[in-house]
Amino acid sequence: MNATPVPPASTPPAPSTAAPGRAPSAPSGPTPCGALPAAAAPAQPAGSATTARVVPASRLVAQPAGGDPLVVLALCAQWCGTCREFRPTLERLAGARRDIVFAWADVEDDAELLGDLDVENFPTLALFRAGLALHYGVSLPHETVVARLVETLAAAAPRAAAGLPAEIEELARRLSQPDGG
């Protein structure tokens, strides 16, 4: 009996699930995102309002935290796979340190809040306290490294970091004002 070989089934590429005007999702990876995005799985949900400890950046402007706590702001992009990996790390850190405010800003959705701040690689962390920018830089989703940075800055007296862009210093001031002013 001679069997006729059957060619393997070809699966057509899946259509983009990106919202109009948005870049499609990028694959997750061990390095910060900065290259052109490629198709991948949709972003993980942020969690329900009762379980999520990482707040939207817009809430920082609407209701600044009283008492000058440390604010850890993740500057990310919806299409960035590494950013999606970063979200659970921030959620765990936020659950462990309820005295610190953890927030998430999508550079496209929160463009008005971020102003002229130019974020080139994702994810980028900005840490603030008392209207001062304490840190601004690219970060991988390595929980122990991020935790060490957060712990170090939480324990230290607020002191503005030198050499940061004026836009991040302005964002620090705006986030410390009651009306986002």
Secondary structure, 3 states (H helix, E strand, C coil): CCCCCCCCCCCCCCCCCCCCCCCCCCCCCCCCECCCCCCCCCCCCCCCCCCCCEEEHHHHHHCCCCCCCCEEEEEECCCCHHHHHHHHHHHHHHHHCCCCEEEEEECCCCHHHHCCCCCCCECEEEEEECCEEEEEEECCCCHHHHHHHHHHHHHCCCCCCCCCCHHHHHHHHHHCCCCCC
